[in-house]
Amino acid sequence: MKKLLLGLALVGAQLIFAQKVMGAKVENSPKKEQQAAISKEKISLYNDNFLKFVEALQASDRKTIDGLLSEKVKEIVTDDVLKKVKDGIDPNKKLEILKAGYYKTMDGTSHPSIKYKYSGESSKEAITAVFEDDGKILGVLPAK
């Protein structure tokens, strides 16, 4: 009888001091692993699209701009947003690629991006362009 009570006391003590886990969720987000570097062909495609975008921006050609923008951002890009981007890029200076890599967005996904600097200037003022894999522009972060 003593052994039975001792066994029940041990099991009861373990149950009393056990921690209860409530509402634990395991989330497996579908993250794609990105390559360490962007291929030269992709960089060329992204660069060409960005330069076309800058030319269309300076000419205020909304049709061409819409053709180069991603479907995800077309709805939120207004004329005011385009004006701010236009003001942040100096059309008189030549752009050159500073670095290509990936930009992590707020939703946790990584997108290809290219940082540009003005030719002959320090890399302090960099313009960042973020792209989809197909070359469409997701965003432009001007230097100013």
Salt bridges, closest charged atoms under 4 A:
ASP66 OD1 - ARG62 NE 3.11
GLU71 OE2 - LYS74 NZ 3.05
ASP79 OD1 - ARG62 NH1 2.96
ASP87 OD2 - LYS83 NZ 3.13
ASP90 OD2 - LYS93 NZ 3.84
GLU96 OE2 - LYS117 NZ 3.58
GLU121 OE2 - LYS93 NZ 2.72
GLU132 OE2 - LYS72 NZ 3.85
ASP133 OD2 - LYS32 NZ 3.72
